[in-house]
């Protein structure tokens, strides 16, 4: 039953009662909408007259399947939900929402099958001229492409979905589009750390959140609150605000029994604790995320949790444990056909194994990759060896990646070439080969021009240092202008920029300007990271070039004082 009441006039506008079972729900929904519209005298704009009305028996099965899947506590419930939605489709082959729901049950297990189902749903929706269903199908296809890193394809489907949503004029649909646009820009932000991507991400997240708060949709609100927290942590480095958002989202996920989202929330909390060197807390939430993902049969979240555990053990220098998790990640990513994660795991396996035969076997896999993938994995191997303090091997793979990036003609190859050359220059500087450092950094600058460097300080600061050592020309004022610009960007993000620099940048800043704040900050970071490491691993970490140099310089300052 329903009563529509005018609060201002204290009048009952109308009352209505239905007596029906589950199978009659679609007709109740239509009848209810029409009565409210007629009683309030609302003029409908962009009415979706062709929206398909499903068979009542199919609709009942669909609702039960949706509830079972979203509230699942075990992996076996996925099969139960899937069987119900398959029966719904058998009853009504044009039921697009059911086809989409079936795709959702596969998305984190078999994204290719999910994509096929979403494509089938799109074709059905187009045939039925059901704009709302077409928008939903296109949006789900976009999410698959964002998940596989095919961002250009993803944004094409987002744009068409956005046009349809604006044409329909439904607020909840527009909020879904805004959320997906935010996800797109957040993915780009992880690839290119530029302010435009961060601003676009936060803009669309907050716009979407406003709508869902207005509509009282707790499920969507929780996801957005979590993702805004994630942005505050990874882009604004505001851990305090981030953990506040995370905890609010976590409580909502628990209330809504959304275990899939809760597993993601645990992973985010783990990453936050790792950023602040709270190793035990970080490990606790990583394991929670893994266990929950396994229990509900979310294969993709399980994979992400294993990758995260590999990173955790690598960061605390427990390389044997890290290797085991990366090996399991590689196998699972292969099964799920997720190439980007597979390559990430492979890069770490190549660098972490102590067995030459295993390394040879892993390296042979690279020969089967296309040039773009081959270039990217060489870059990742170079970065992994850099983190392991194995600079000669790091140089080898960065140079390999550079050759391949120069060979392929795609937009990202230029920016990645600059990054590779910058890393090569930095390594040569750390190895006291200032001529090679200056040469490679100069080449990096020439590719885009000095004013178009994506990370100007990372490239131009070591260039100035190397040239200073060589008594060659460098532009001190230009470097100062880059630093002032970055300081303002950090201030806008409410960050103290020298506190959020990487250790080697603060080391370089100290060497160039002799400003002790940078060295003190680098020293504080090295000491904090070493806390919680075993004595053996702490000694190993302190033997690495960057921490060792920071400790020596800091001791020199103390002795001088």
Secondary structure as the mmCIF struct_conf table of DSSP 4:
data_model
#
loop_
_struct_conf.conf_type_id
_struct_conf.id
_struct_conf.beg_label_comp_id
_struct_conf.beg_label_asym_id
_struct_conf.beg_label_seq_id
_struct_conf.end_label_comp_id
_struct_conf.end_label_asym_id
_struct_conf.end_label_seq_id
STRN STRN1 UNK A 2 UNK A 6
TURN_TY1_P TURN_TY1_P1 UNK A 7 UNK A 10
STRN STRN2 UNK A 11 UNK A 16
HELX_RH_3T_P HELX_RH_3T_P1 UNK A 22 UNK A 24
HELX_RH_AL_P HELX_RH_AL_P1 UNK A 25 UNK A 40
TURN_TY1_P TURN_TY1_P2 UNK A 41 UNK A 41
HELX_LH_PP_P HELX_LH_PP_P1 UNK A 42 UNK A 44
BEND BEND1 UNK A 45 UNK A 46
TURN_TY1_P TURN_TY1_P3 UNK A 49 UNK A 50
HELX_LH_PP_P HELX_LH_PP_P2 UNK A 51 UNK A 55
HELX_RH_AL_P HELX_RH_AL_P2 UNK A 56 UNK A 70
TURN_TY1_P TURN_TY1_P4 UNK A 71 UNK A 71
BEND BEND2 UNK A 74 UNK A 74
TURN_TY1_P TURN_TY1_P5 UNK A 75 UNK A 75
HELX_RH_AL_P HELX_RH_AL_P3 UNK A 76 UNK A 91
TURN_TY1_P TURN_TY1_P6 UNK A 93 UNK A 94
HELX_RH_AL_P HELX_RH_AL_P4 UNK A 96 UNK A 107
TURN_TY1_P TURN_TY1_P7 UNK A 108 UNK A 109
HELX_RH_AL_P HELX_RH_AL_P5 UNK A 111 UNK A 128
TURN_TY1_P TURN_TY1_P8 UNK A 129 UNK A 129
HELX_RH_AL_P HELX_RH_AL_P6 UNK A 131 UNK A 147
TURN_TY1_P TURN_TY1_P9 UNK A 148 UNK A 149
HELX_RH_AL_P HELX_RH_AL_P7 UNK A 151 UNK A 168
TURN_TY1_P TURN_TY1_P10 UNK A 169 UNK A 169
HELX_RH_AL_P HELX_RH_AL_P8 UNK A 171 UNK A 191
BEND BEND3 UNK A 192 UNK A 192
HELX_RH_AL_P HELX_RH_AL_P9 UNK A 195 UNK A 215
TURN_TY1_P TURN_TY1_P11 UNK A 216 UNK A 216
HELX_RH_AL_P HELX_RH_AL_P10 UNK A 218 UNK A 234
TURN_TY1_P TURN_TY1_P12 UNK A 235 UNK A 236
HELX_RH_AL_P HELX_RH_AL_P11 UNK A 239 UNK A 255
TURN_TY1_P TURN_TY1_P13 UNK A 256 UNK A 257
HELX_RH_AL_P HELX_RH_AL_P12 UNK A 259 UNK A 275
TURN_TY1_P TURN_TY1_P14 UNK A 276 UNK A 277
HELX_RH_AL_P HELX_RH_AL_P13 UNK A 279 UNK A 296
TURN_TY1_P TURN_TY1_P15 UNK A 297 UNK A 297
HELX_RH_AL_P HELX_RH_AL_P14 UNK A 299 UNK A 315
TURN_TY1_P TURN_TY1_P16 UNK A 316 UNK A 317
HELX_RH_AL_P HELX_RH_AL_P15 UNK A 319 UNK A 336
TURN_TY1_P TURN_TY1_P17 UNK A 337 UNK A 337
HELX_RH_AL_P HELX_RH_AL_P16 UNK A 339 UNK A 352
HELX_RH_AL_P HELX_RH_AL_P17 UNK A 356 UNK A 366
TURN_TY1_P TURN_TY1_P18 UNK A 367 UNK A 368
BEND BEND4 UNK A 369 UNK A 369
HELX_RH_AL_P HELX_RH_AL_P18 UNK A 371 UNK A 387
TURN_TY1_P TURN_TY1_P19 UNK A 388 UNK A 389
HELX_RH_AL_P HELX_RH_AL_P19 UNK A 391 UNK A 407
BEND BEND5 UNK A 408 UNK A 408
BEND BEND6 UNK A 410 UNK A 410
HELX_RH_AL_P HELX_RH_AL_P20 UNK A 411 UNK A 430
TURN_TY1_P TURN_TY1_P20 UNK A 431 UNK A 432
HELX_RH_AL_P HELX_RH_AL_P21 UNK A 434 UNK A 448
HELX_RH_3T_P HELX_RH_3T_P2 UNK A 450 UNK A 452
TURN_TY1_P TURN_TY1_P21 UNK A 454 UNK A 455
HELX_RH_AL_P HELX_RH_AL_P22 UNK A 456 UNK A 469
TURN_TY1_P TURN_TY1_P22 UNK A 470 UNK A 471
HELX_RH_AL_P HELX_RH_AL_P23 UNK A 476 UNK A 492
TURN_TY1_P TURN_TY1_P23 UNK A 493 UNK A 494
HELX_RH_3T_P HELX_RH_3T_P3 UNK A 497 UNK A 500
BEND BEND7 UNK A 501 UNK A 501
HELX_RH_AL_P HELX_RH_AL_P24 UNK A 503 UNK A 513
HELX_RH_AL_P HELX_RH_AL_P25 UNK A 516 UNK A 530
TURN_TY1_P TURN_TY1_P24 UNK A 531 UNK A 532
BEND BEND8 UNK A 533 UNK A 533
HELX_RH_AL_P HELX_RH_AL_P26 UNK A 535 UNK A 543
BEND BEND9 UNK A 544 UNK A 544
HELX_RH_AL_P HELX_RH_AL_P27 UNK A 545 UNK A 560
#
